C-alpha cells in the first residue's frame, strides 16, 4: 500500500497545471495520448505535467497512488482541470464526441 504522503503529492501534481498525464515511454497508448494532446490539439507543454513513470525512481509508487485515487491501474492516466479523464480510449472517445475540445477550451484560450 502506498503512503498517504505519496497520494497527497500526486493530488498536488494533478492540480499543479491544467493537464496531468502519467505515462510510460514504451507504451503505445501513452504515445497516442501525448500526440493527441500536444500535436493534434496543440496544448502548450507549459500547461501540462507529464510524468514518465518508467523513468522515475518513485514511478511505481505514483502509479499505485493513482490507482488509489482513480481505481485505474493502467497508463496513460489523464486529468484535465483536475477531472479524471482515464486512459487513451477514454481520451479518444472524448475527442471524437467533441467533448475534449470543450474540456480544453480554457487551456487553449
C-alpha positions in Angstrom: 0.0 0.0 0.0 1.2 3.5 -0.9 1.7 6.2 1.7 -0.8 9.0 2.3 2.1 11.4 1.7 2.6 10.0 -1.8 -1.2 10.2 -2.5 -1.2 13.8 -1.4 1.8 14.5 -3.5 0.2 13.0 -6.6 -3.0 15.1 -5.9 -0.8 18.2 -5.8 0.8 17.3 -9.1 -2.7 16.7 -10.7 -3.7 20.2 -9.6 -0.5 21.9 -10.5 -1.3 22.5 -14.2 -4.3 22.3 -16.5 -3.3 18.8 -17.9 -1.8 15.9 -16.0 -0.7 12.7 -17.8 1.0 9.7 -16.1 2.7 7.8 -18.9 5.4 5.3 -19.7 7.9 5.8 -22.6 7.4 2.4 -24.1 3.6 2.4 -24.1 1.9 3.0 -27.5 -1.3 4.1 -25.8 0.6 6.7 -23.9 2.3 7.9 -27.1 -1.1 8.2 -28.7 -2.4 10.3 -25.8 0.6 12.6 -25.8 0.3 13.0 -29.6 -3.4 13.9 -29.3 -2.9 16.4 -26.5 0.3 18.1 -27.7 0.3 17.6 -31.5 -3.3 17.3 -32.6 -4.8 19.7 -30.1 -1.8 22.0 -29.7 -1.9 22.1 -25.9 1.2 24.0 -24.8 3.6 21.7 -22.9 3.9 24.5 -20.3 0.3 23.9 -19.3 0.9 20.2 -18.6 2.6 17.9 -16.1 3.7 14.7 -17.8 5.3 12.0 -15.7 7.2 9.2 -17.4 6.7 6.7 -14.6 9.2 4.2 -16.0 12.0 6.8 -15.8 11.3 7.8 -12.2 12.6 6.2 -9.0 9.2 6.5 -7.4 7.2 5.8 -10.6 5.7 2.6 -9.2 4.5 4.4 -6.1 3.0 7.2 -8.1 1.1 4.6 -10.3 -0.1 2.9 -7.1 -1.2 6.3 -5.7 -3.1 7.0 -9.0 -4.8 3.6 -8.6 -5.9 4.6 -5.1 -7.2 7.9 -6.3 -8.9 6.7 -9.5 -9.2 2.9 -9.4 -7.4 2.8 -12.8 -4.3 0.5 -12.8 -3.0 1.4 -16.3 -1.3 4.2 -18.1 -1.9 6.7 -19.6 -3.8 8.2 -16.8 -5.0 11.6 -17.7 -6.6 14.5 -15.9 -7.8 17.8 -17.4 -8.5 20.7 -15.0 -8.4 18.2 -12.1 -11.1 16.0 -13.7 -10.1 12.3 -14.2 -10.4 11.5 -17.9 -9.0 8.0 -17.8 -6.9 6.2 -20.4 -6.3 6.6 -24.1 -9.6 5.0 -25.2 -11.4 7.4 -22.9 -9.5 10.4 -24.3 -10.1 9.4 -27.9 -13.8 8.9 -27.3 -14.0 12.4 -25.8 -12.1 13.7 -28.9 -14.5 12.0 -31.3 -17.5 13.4 -29.5 -16.2 16.9 -29.4 -16.2 17.0 -25.6 -12.5 17.1 -25.4 -12.4 20.5 -27.1 -14.9 21.8 -24.5 -12.7 20.5 -21.7 -9.6 22.1 -23.2 -11.3 25.4 -24.1 -9.8 27.4 -21.2 -6.5 25.6 -21.6 -6.2 26.7 -25.2 -7.6 30.2 -24.7 
